[in-house]
Amino acid sequence: SGRSGPVGRTSTASPQCVLACLTVVVTLLTHVIERMPSKRKATGRKNNALDLKKREKHQAFLKDFDIEVERRKREMEKELNSLLITVDANYSRAIMKLPLAVRQMNYLEYLGKILHSR
């Protein structure tokens, strides 16, 4: 008699072969499932109303945040101007304490005098 086809086989596959085949099948199914489109979410009126409320809250928060940023910015600018006025006044006072001869020198003359005195 001739060879029998796959239906007539009486030999069994080894456990390693079955395990390898099952691993391949599970891997293929995993890839197919991962590529399937996800279910669409129901977008009803309730969800739209919640989204609208969230959006309104978010917009109100951003508006309040912008107002607070502007307030703090103005406050810092006032403090900076105050500091600049203080520094300028102290600089003018320090210059006035110098002798008249030193005040009338330019920078290079002053440096030459300092370096020459060493």
MARBA-3410 file (N, C-alpha, C, O; in Angstrom, 1 decimal):
118
0.8,-1.2,0.0,0.0,0.0,0.0,0.9,1.2,0.0,2.1,1.1,0.4 ~ 0.3,2.4,-0.4,1.1,3.6,-0.5,1.1,4.4,0.8,0.6,3.9,1.8 ~ 1.7,5.5,0.7,1.8,6.4,1.9,0.4,7.0,2.2,-0.3,7.3,1.3 ~ 0.1,7.1,3.5,-1.2,7.7,3.8,-1.0,9.2,4.0,0.1,9.6,4.4 ~ -2.0,10.0,3.8,-1.9,11.4,3.9,-2.0,11.8,5.4,-1.9,11.0,6.3
-2.1,13.1,5.6,-2.1,13.7,7.0,-3.3,13.1,7.8,-3.1,12.9,9.1 ~ -4.4,12.7,7.2,-5.5,12.2,8.0,-5.2,10.8,8.5,-5.6,10.4,9.6 ~ -4.4,10.1,7.7,-4.2,8.7,8.1,-3.0,8.5,9.0,-2.6,7.4,9.3 ~ -2.3,9.6,9.4,-1.1,9.5,10.2,-1.5,8.9,11.6,-2.5,9.3,12.2 ~ -0.6,8.1,12.1,-0.8,7.6,13.4,0.3,8.0,14.3,0.2,7.8,15.5
1.3,8.7,13.9,2.4,9.2,14.8,1.9,10.5,15.4,1.2,11.2,14.9 ~ 2.4,10.7,16.6,2.1,11.9,17.4,3.3,12.8,17.4,4.5,12.4,17.3 ~ 3.0,14.1,17.5,4.1,15.1,17.5,4.7,15.1,18.9,4.1,14.8,19.9 ~ 6.0,15.5,19.0,6.7,15.6,20.3,6.1,16.8,21.1,5.6,17.7,20.5 ~ 6.2,16.7,22.4,5.7,17.8,23.2,6.4,19.2,22.9,5.8,20.2,23.0
7.7,19.1,22.5,8.4,20.4,22.2,7.8,21.0,20.9,7.7,22.2,20.8 ~ 7.5,20.2,20.0,6.9,20.6,18.7,5.5,21.3,19.0,5.2,22.3,18.4 ~ 4.7,20.6,19.8,3.4,21.2,20.1,3.6,22.5,20.9,2.8,23.5,20.6 ~ 4.5,22.6,21.8,4.8,23.8,22.5,5.2,24.9,21.6,4.8,26.1,21.7 ~ 6.1,24.6,20.6,6.5,25.6,19.7,5.4,26.1,18.8,5.3,27.3,18.5
4.5,25.2,18.4,3.4,25.6,17.5,2.4,26.5,18.3,1.9,27.4,17.8 ~ 2.2,26.1,19.6,1.3,26.9,20.4,1.9,28.3,20.6,1.1,29.3,20.7 ~ 3.2,28.4,20.8,3.8,29.7,21.0,3.6,30.5,19.8,3.4,31.7,19.9 ~ 3.8,30.0,18.6,3.6,30.7,17.4,2.2,31.2,17.3,1.9,32.4,16.9 ~ 1.2,30.3,17.6,-0.2,30.7,17.5,-0.5,31.8,18.5,-1.2,32.8,18.1
0.0,31.7,19.7,-0.3,32.8,20.7,0.3,34.1,20.3,-0.3,35.1,20.4 ~ 1.5,34.0,19.7,2.2,35.3,19.3,1.4,35.9,18.1,1.2,37.1,18.1 ~ 1.0,35.1,17.2,0.2,35.6,16.1,-1.1,36.2,16.5,-1.5,37.3,16.1 ~ -1.8,35.6,17.4,-3.1,36.1,18.0,-2.9,37.4,18.7,-3.7,38.3,18.7 ~ -1.8,37.5,19.5,-1.4,38.7,20.2,-1.3,39.9,19.3,-1.8,40.9,19.5
-0.5,39.6,18.2,-0.3,40.7,17.2,-1.6,41.1,16.5,-1.9,42.3,16.3 ~ -2.5,40.1,16.2,-3.8,40.5,15.6,-4.6,41.3,16.6,-5.3,42.2,16.1 ~ -4.7,40.9,17.8,-5.5,41.6,18.8,-4.9,43.0,19.0,-5.7,44.0,19.2 ~ -3.6,43.2,19.1,-3.0,44.5,19.3,-3.4,45.4,18.1,-3.5,46.6,18.3 ~ -3.5,44.9,16.9,-3.7,45.7,15.7,-5.2,46.0,15.5,-5.6,46.8,14.7
-6.1,45.3,16.2,-7.5,45.6,16.1,-7.9,47.0,16.6,-7.3,47.4,17.6 ~ -8.8,47.6,15.9,-9.2,49.0,16.4,-9.9,48.9,17.7,-10.6,47.9,18.0 ~ -9.7,49.9,18.6,-10.3,49.8,19.9,-11.8,50.2,19.7,-12.2,50.8,18.7 ~ -12.6,49.8,20.7,-14.0,50.1,20.6,-14.2,51.6,20.7,-13.5,52.3,21.4 ~ -15.2,52.1,20.0,-15.5,53.5,20.0,-16.2,53.8,21.3,-17.0,53.0,21.8
-15.9,55.0,21.8,-16.5,55.4,23.1,-17.9,56.0,22.7,-18.0,56.7,21.7 ~ -18.8,55.8,23.5,-20.2,56.4,23.2,-20.1,57.9,23.5,-19.7,58.2,24.7 ~ -20.4,58.7,22.6,-20.4,60.1,22.8,-21.8,60.6,22.8,-22.4,60.9,21.8 ~ -22.4,60.7,24.0,-23.7,61.1,24.1,-23.8,62.5,24.6,-22.8,63.2,24.8 ~ -25.0,63.0,24.8,-25.2,64.3,25.3,-24.5,64.5,26.7,-24.0,65.6,27.0
-24.6,63.5,27.5,-24.1,63.6,28.9,-22.6,63.8,28.8,-22.0,64.6,29.5 ~ -21.9,63.0,28.0,-20.4,63.2,27.9,-20.1,64.6,27.3,-19.1,65.2,27.8 ~ -20.8,65.0,26.4,-20.6,66.4,25.8,-20.8,67.5,26.8,-20.0,68.4,26.9 ~ -21.8,67.3,27.7,-22.0,68.3,28.7,-20.9,68.3,29.7,-20.5,69.3,30.2 ~ -20.4,67.1,30.1,-19.3,67.0,31.0,-18.0,67.6,30.4,-17.3,68.3,31.1
-17.8,67.3,29.1,-16.6,67.9,28.4,-16.7,69.4,28.4,-15.7,70.1,28.6 ~ -17.9,69.9,28.2,-18.1,71.4,28.2,-17.8,72.0,29.5,-17.2,73.1,29.6 ~ -18.3,71.3,30.6,-18.0,71.9,31.9,-16.5,71.8,32.2,-16.0,72.8,32.8 ~ -15.9,70.7,31.9,-14.4,70.7,32.1,-13.7,71.8,31.3,-12.8,72.4,31.9 ~ -14.1,72.0,30.1,-13.5,73.0,29.3,-13.7,74.4,29.9,-12.8,75.2,29.9
-14.9,74.6,30.3,-15.2,75.9,31.0,-14.4,76.1,32.2,-13.8,77.2,32.5 ~ -14.2,75.1,33.1,-13.4,75.2,34.3,-12.0,75.4,33.9,-11.3,76.2,34.5 ~ -11.5,74.7,32.9,-10.1,74.9,32.4,-9.9,76.3,31.9,-8.9,76.9,32.3 ~ -10.8,76.9,31.2,-10.7,78.2,30.7,-10.7,79.2,31.8,-9.9,80.2,31.8 ~ -11.5,79.0,32.8,-11.6,79.9,34.0,-10.3,79.8,34.8,-9.8,80.9,35.2
-9.7,78.6,34.9,-8.5,78.5,35.6,-7.4,79.2,34.9,-6.6,79.9,35.5 ~ -7.3,79.1,33.6,-6.3,79.7,32.8,-6.4,81.3,32.8,-5.4,82.0,32.9 ~ -7.6,81.8,32.8,-7.9,83.2,32.9,-7.4,83.7,34.3,-6.7,84.7,34.3 ~ -7.7,83.0,35.4,-7.3,83.4,36.7,-5.7,83.3,36.8,-5.1,84.2,37.4 ~ -5.2,82.3,36.2,-3.7,82.2,36.2,-3.1,83.3,35.5,-2.1,83.9,36.0
-3.6,83.7,34.3,-3.0,84.8,33.6,-3.1,86.1,34.4,-2.2,87.0,34.4 ~ -4.2,86.4,35.0,-4.4,87.6,35.9,-3.4,87.6,37.0,-2.8,88.6,37.3 ~ -3.2,86.4,37.6,-2.2,86.4,38.7,-0.8,86.6,38.2,0.0,87.3,38.9 ~ -0.5,86.1,37.1,0.9,86.3,36.5,1.1,87.7,36.2,2.2,88.3,36.6 ~ 0.1,88.4,35.7,0.3,89.9,35.4,0.4,90.7,36.7,1.2,91.6,36.7
-0.3,90.3,37.7,-0.2,91.0,39.0,1.2,90.8,39.6,1.8,91.8,40.0 ~ 1.7,89.6,39.6,3.0,89.3,40.1,4.1,90.0,39.3,5.1,90.5,39.8 ~ 3.9,90.1,38.0,4.9,90.7,37.1,4.9,92.2,37.4,6.0,92.8,37.5 ~ 3.8,92.9,37.6,3.8,94.3,37.9,4.4,94.5,39.3,5.2,95.5,39.5 ~ 4.2,93.6,40.3,4.8,93.7,41.6,6.3,93.6,41.5,7.0,94.4,42.1
6.8,92.7,40.7,8.3,92.5,40.5,8.9,93.7,39.8,10.0,94.1,40.2 ~ 8.2,94.3,38.9,8.7,95.4,38.2,8.8,96.6,39.1,9.8,97.4,39.1 ~ 7.8,96.8,40.0,7.9,97.9,41.0,9.1,97.7,41.9,9.8,98.6,42.2 ~ 9.3,96.4,42.4,10.4,96.2,43.3,11.7,96.4,42.5,12.7,96.9,43.1 ~ 11.8,96.0,41.3,13.0,96.2,40.5,13.3,97.7,40.3,14.5,98.1,40.5
12.3,98.5,40.0,12.5,99.9,39.9,13.0,100.5,41.2,13.8,101.4,41.2 ~ 12.4,100.1,42.3,12.8,100.6,43.6,14.3,100.2,43.9,15.0,101.1,44.4 ~ 14.7,99.0,43.6,16.1,98.6,43.7,17.0,99.5,42.9,18.1,99.9,43.3 ~ 16.6,99.7,41.6,17.4,100.5,40.7,17.6,101.9,41.3,18.7,102.5,41.2 ~ 16.6,102.5,41.8,16.7,103.8,42.4,17.6,103.8,43.6,18.4,104.8,43.7
17.5,102.8,44.4,18.4,102.7,45.6,19.8,102.5,45.2,20.7,103.2,45.8 ~ 20.1,101.7,44.2,21.5,101.5,43.7,22.0,102.8,43.1,23.2,103.1,43.4 ~ 21.2,103.5,42.3,21.7,104.7,41.7,22.0,105.8,42.8,23.0,106.5,42.7 ~ 21.2,105.9,43.8,21.4,106.8,44.9,22.7,106.5,45.7,23.5,107.4,46.0 ~ 22.9,105.2,46.0,24.1,104.8,46.7,25.3,105.0,45.8,26.4,105.4,46.4
25.2,104.8,44.5,26.4,105.0,43.6,26.7,106.5,43.6,27.9,106.9,43.7 ~ 25.7,107.3,43.5,25.9,108.8,43.5,26.6,109.2,44.8,27.5,110.1,44.8 ~ 26.1,108.7,45.9,26.7,109.0,47.2,28.1,108.6,47.3,28.9,109.4,47.9 ~ 28.4,107.4,46.8,29.8,106.9,46.9,30.7,107.8,46.0,31.9,108.0,46.4 ~ 30.2,108.2,44.8,31.0,109.1,44.0,31.3,110.4,44.6,32.4,110.9,44.5
30.3,110.9,45.3,30.5,112.2,46.0,31.5,112.2,47.1,32.1,113.2,47.5 ~ 31.7,111.0,47.7,32.6,110.9,48.8,34.1,110.9,48.3,35.0,111.1,49.1 ~ 34.3,110.6,47.0,35.6,110.6,46.4,36.2,112.0,46.4,35.4,113.0,46.2 ~ 37.5,112.2,46.5,38.1,113.5,46.3,37.8,114.1,44.9,37.6,113.3,44.0 ~ 37.8,115.4,44.8,37.5,116.0,43.5,38.5,115.6,42.5,38.1,115.5,41.3
39.7,115.5,42.8,40.7,115.1,41.8,40.5,113.8,41.2,40.6,113.6,40.0 ~ 40.0,112.8,42.0,39.7,111.5,41.6,38.4,111.5,40.7,38.3,110.8,39.7 ~ 37.4,112.3,41.1,36.2,112.4,40.4,36.4,112.9,39.0,35.6,112.6,38.1 ~ 37.4,113.8,38.8,37.6,114.4,37.5,38.5,113.5,36.6,38.6,113.9,35.4 ~ 39.0,112.4,37.1,39.8,111.5,36.3,38.9,110.7,35.4,37.8,110.3,35.8
39.5,110.3,34.2,38.7,109.2,33.5,39.2,107.9,34.0,40.1,107.8,34.8 ~ 38.6,106.8,33.4,38.9,105.5,33.9,40.4,105.1,33.7,41.0,104.5,34.6 ~ 40.9,105.4,32.6,42.3,105.0,32.3,43.3,105.7,33.2,44.3,105.1,33.6 ~ 43.1,107.0,33.5,43.9,107.7,34.4,43.9,107.1,35.8,44.9,107.0,36.5 ~ 42.7,106.8,36.2,42.5,106.2,37.5,43.2,104.9,37.6,43.9,104.6,38.6
43.1,104.0,36.6,43.8,102.7,36.6,45.3,102.9,36.6,46.0,102.2,37.3 ~ 45.8,103.9,35.8,47.2,104.2,35.8,47.7,104.6,37.1,48.8,104.2,37.5 ~ 46.9,105.4,37.8,47.3,105.9,39.2,47.4,104.7,40.1,48.3,104.6,40.9 ~ 46.4,103.8,40.1,46.4,102.7,41.0,47.5,101.7,40.7,48.2,101.3,41.6 ~ 47.8,101.4,39.4,48.9,100.5,39.1,50.2,101.1,39.4,51.2,100.4,39.7
50.3,102.4,39.2,51.6,103.1,39.5,51.9,103.1,40.9,53.1,103.1,41.3 ~ 50.9,103.2,41.8,51.1,103.3,43.2,51.5,101.9,43.8,51.9,101.9,45.0 ~ 51.4,100.9,43.1,51.8,99.5,43.6,53.2,99.3,43.6,53.7,98.2,44.0
END
